[in-house]
Amino acid sequence: MRVQIGRVADKITGMLKIPPYGIVSVVNGTVRLDGGAMFGVVPKVLWEPLVDVDDHNRILLATRTLIAVDRVAGRVILVDTGCGTKWSKDKADRFGITTYPSAVPDALAKLGCRVEDVTDVVITHLHFDHAGGLTDWVEPGGEIVPKYPSAAHWVHRRHWEHAQRPASKDRPSFLREDFESLERARLLHFVDSEASVWVDGPFPGMSWYVSTGHTPFQIHPLFGAGDERLLFAGDLVPTSHHLRTTWVMAYDVMPLATIAEKEAIYGRCVADGISLAFPHDPSIGGVRLEGSGSRIRLGETLPLGG
Ligand SMILES: [Zn+2]
């Protein structure tokens, strides 16, 4: 069914137009994670001046949803959903979680869409800071149901399988309540491919990169097919500070693969003029890239304001 998307989108300032999509990056909340874990072996003396650090050594991170709207096809795509609202006060305090429940609905409204118009949700991976907002309590502490019950939910099959039986290292990052109701509701659509490759996506003007360094079979949507394109970096490059190939999170299951995958992505981005969108940068939704190889650097900030 084709969704009737209003003409308001024409008037939005800060929307990136990458035919056939209009794209915004919405901060749906914030989380605080240990700075040492976020920067791995990089010494604190290097990263501390760049970030907001609290008394517990936790740095401030945004959780972002990318919204891509193809008005002609009637397609409204969300990429990642943040931590969501299914948190006890104790656990929310432990991770410094703040959620803005109206952020995505408000951004959709500015684009002339409703929450019910969301046709697709791309789940880069099922860690709680990306998948928490896929589901919600019917009432606090009660039944949990999908938040976008008429949308197709895209996840890599082998990542889904890993999330059912995580390794001891990454088990705390997966919360079953974030995603098990999606399976019961038959909303899952699986991506099947090898890792560290570029593959066609399910829609015109969209493809995926599949990585394994941060977590097995993370998917990274690439929007656009012409001169202008945008890649959602996911947790391969969580913030603009992680652009350096060797600034890799201690959370990563295969740090050397992360470095190789960043190099592969940057090579493609520079060759094809692809920009990057970040999932966790508190102030920058996305950037163009300049330079090449290990000398890659931040270029112009993109107008992705939601
Ligand atoms: Zn993350």
Residues whose N, C-alpha, C, O or C-beta is under 5 A from the ligand:
A	BS01	ZN	D129 D235
